[in-house]
Amino acid sequence: MFSLQKLLSKDDKFFDLLEASAGEARNSVVALNRLLSAPGKIPSLQDFHNSKEADKKITEQINVALVDSFVTELDREDIEMLSAVLYKIPKTVEKFAERFIISAAWAKDTDFSLHTKMLETATNEVVDMVKHLRDGGQVEEVKIKNAVLQKVEGDADKLILDILKDLYSGRHEPTKVLAMKDLYELLEKVIDRCRDAGNVITHIILKHS
Amino acid sequence: MFSLQRLLGRDDEFCALLEASANEAVSAVSSLRQVLNNAEQIPSLDAFVAARRNDKAIKADIADLLIRVLVTSLERSDIEEMAEALYKIPKTVEKFAERYLITIEHVREFDFTRQIVLMDEAVKSVREIVQAFRSGAGVSEIKRLDGRIQRLENDADDVIIELMDRLYEPGFSTIKGIILKDLIELNEKVVDRCRDVSNVIARVVLKIR
C-alpha cells in the first residue's frame, strides 16, 4: 500500500545521516586539536583516517538513499551538496595530519592555540546548524550561527596573513617556510570547508522558510 | 495577475546583478594594475576590499532574489554557479594584493607586467561575455568570446612557466623564490577564475539557446 508517511519519513534518514556526517567532521577536529595541543608527540593517523572513512561511508549511504527515494523534503541537489562539503572537512583534516607528520621537525615547537579555538568553534557551529535542518524554520538562529562561521573564517584569513608576514620576513629557514606555509594553509582550508557547510545549510533553511 | 513579462523581467534582474559583479572584477584588476605600476609607493588595500565586499553584496542579492523568485527561465544552479565564479575573481585579486603588501620589500622589483596585461584582458572579456549573455547573444557569439578567454588562459599558463624559470635559476634567493611563486600562482588563478566564468556561461547558453 502506498504510504505518504513512509515516503516522507525517508527524510529522517537524510537528517540522521547528515548529522552523523557533521559529527564525524567534529570528531576529526577533536583529534586534530589533541594533536595541535601537543605538537611534540608523534601522532597516529588512525583517528583521522577512521573519521574520514566513516564520513565517506555516510556520504555513500546518502547517495544510495537519494537514488532509492522518489520524494524528499529537501531538494536532492542540496542534500548532495551538503553531504559533499561535510565530507571535505575530515578529508582536509586527514591531509593536514599526514603533512604534519612528515614536517614534525619544523612544526613541533609551534603554538597552534589560536587555530584550535577557531576549529572548535567552527565545527561546533556546523554540528548545531545541521541539527536545525530537522526542525526547519529557525531562520534567525541559523543566520546568527552562520555569521559566527563567517567571522571565524575572516579571522582565519587575517591570522594566516600575519603568519605569512613572519614566515616571509627572512628570519626562517626556507625549508621551514615551505613546510609551515603548507600546514597553515591546510588549517585555513578546514575552516573554509566549515564556512562552506554553513553557507549551504543557510541557503537550504532560507529556501524552506 | 500572472504576467509573463514580469516573469521574464526577473531574468534581466539576475543578469544585471551578474554584470555588476563582472564590473567589480574589472575594477579590482584595475586597482591592482595601479598598485603594480607604482611599486615605489606603499599600496593600500582599500580598493580591493571594497571591490570584494561589493561583489559579496551582489552575490547575496542574487541569493536573495533566487529565494524570492519562484520561476526563472535560467536554472537556479546555473545562476548560483555564475555568481560564485564571478565572486572568486576580486577575491583572488584581493588575496594577491594582501600577500604583495606584506612582501613588498622582497618583490618590489619583480616585473608582473605580462601577467597584469593578461588579467586585465581576461576580466574585460568576462564583462563582455556577461553583457552578451544578458543581451541574449546566440551560441556562435558566445563561443567566439569564450574562445578568446580560453586563449588568454593558455597564454597565462605559458607566462607562468617563463616566470617560474627565472625563480629556479641557480643563485636566485630561495625565500624570494617561495614568495614570488606564491604571487605568480595567485595571478594565474585570476585568469583561471575568468575562464571558469566563461565555461559556465558557454555551457548555459548551449543548454538554453
Interface residues (C-beta under 8 A of the other chain):
Chain A: E77 L161 L164 K165 Y168 G170 P174 V177 L178 K181 H203 L206 K207
Chain B: A63 I67 S77 E98 R99 I102 T103 H106 T174 I175 I178 I179 D182
